């Protein structure tokens, strides 16, 4: 999973944080069947955990208020991810 593509669709603020399904839909990943969703969910969550370890993504555990009250992780970019890369000459 391309980390830059994931960072492109993530919001900058905690208030606009997205769930795995929202991120997958925004990236136009194929999640039509259950097996496709499981594959995408595993790859995407693995990439998001790596980005979180590197400090580029933050996450928060939330519970839905409407419908079924299941728990999910909400993700957003940190300040480190929004900073422009510094140029270092070779």
C-alpha positions as CSV (number, residue, x, y, z in Angstrom):
1,X,0.0,0.0,0.0
2,X,1.5,3.4,-1.0
3,X,2.0,5.5,2.0
4,X,1.9,8.8,0.0
5,X,-1.5,7.8,-1.4
6,X,-2.8,7.2,2.1
7,X,-1.5,10.5,3.4
8,X,-3.1,12.3,0.5
9,X,-6.6,11.3,1.5
10,X,-6.2,11.7,5.3
11,X,-7.5,15.0,6.8
12,X,-5.3,17.4,8.7
13,X,-7.5,17.7,11.8
14,X,-8.7,15.3,14.5
15,X,-12.3,16.7,14.0
16,X,-12.3,15.4,10.4
17,X,-10.7,12.0,11.1
18,X,-11.7,9.1,8.9
19,X,-12.3,5.5,9.5
20,X,-10.7,2.6,7.5
21,X,-13.8,2.3,5.3
22,X,-13.8,6.1,4.6
23,X,-10.2,6.0,3.7
24,X,-10.7,2.9,1.4
25,X,-13.6,4.6,-0.3
26,X,-11.7,7.8,-0.8
27,X,-8.8,5.9,-2.4
28,X,-11.2,4.1,-4.7
29,X,-10.2,0.7,-3.5
30,X,-12.4,-2.3,-4.5
31,X,-14.4,-3.3,-1.4
32,X,-17.5,-4.7,-3.2
33,X,-17.2,-8.2,-1.8
34,X,-16.5,-9.3,1.8
35,X,-13.2,-11.0,0.8
36,X,-12.1,-7.9,-1.0
37,X,-12.9,-5.8,2.0
38,X,-10.9,-8.1,4.3
39,X,-7.8,-7.9,2.0
40,X,-8.0,-4.1,1.8
41,X,-8.7,-3.7,5.5
42,X,-5.6,-5.8,6.4
43,X,-3.3,-4.0,4.0
44,X,-4.6,-0.6,4.8
45,X,-4.5,-1.1,8.6
46,X,-0.9,-2.4,8.4
47,X,0.2,0.7,6.4
48,X,-1.6,3.0,8.8
49,X,0.0,1.3,11.9
50,X,3.4,1.9,10.2
51,X,2.6,5.5,9.5
52,X,1.5,5.9,13.2
53,X,4.8,4.4,14.4
54,X,6.7,6.9,12.3
55,X,4.7,9.7,13.8
56,X,2.9,10.7,10.5
57,X,-0.6,9.6,11.5
58,X,-2.5,9.8,14.7
59,X,-5.4,7.6,15.7
60,X,-8.2,7.6,18.2
61,X,-10.6,4.8,19.3
62,X,-14.2,5.9,18.8
63,X,-17.7,4.5,19.1
64,X,-20.4,5.2,16.6
65,X,-23.4,7.0,18.0
66,X,-26.0,6.0,15.5
67,X,-27.1,2.5,14.5
68,X,-24.9,-0.3,15.8
69,X,-22.6,1.2,18.5
70,X,-19.4,-0.6,17.4
71,X,-15.9,0.7,18.0
72,X,-13.5,1.8,15.2
73,X,-10.2,3.7,14.8
74,X,-10.3,7.3,13.4
75,X,-7.1,8.5,11.6
76,X,-5.7,11.9,10.7
77,X,-2.4,13.4,9.7
78,X,-0.1,14.8,12.3
79,X,1.9,18.1,12.0
80,X,5.0,16.1,11.0
81,X,3.2,14.8,7.9
82,X,2.0,18.2,6.9
83,X,5.5,19.8,7.1
84,X,7.3,20.2,3.7
85,X,10.4,18.0,3.3
86,X,13.6,19.9,3.9
87,X,16.1,19.9,1.1
88,X,19.4,18.4,2.0
89,X,22.1,18.7,-0.7
90,X,24.0,15.6,-1.5
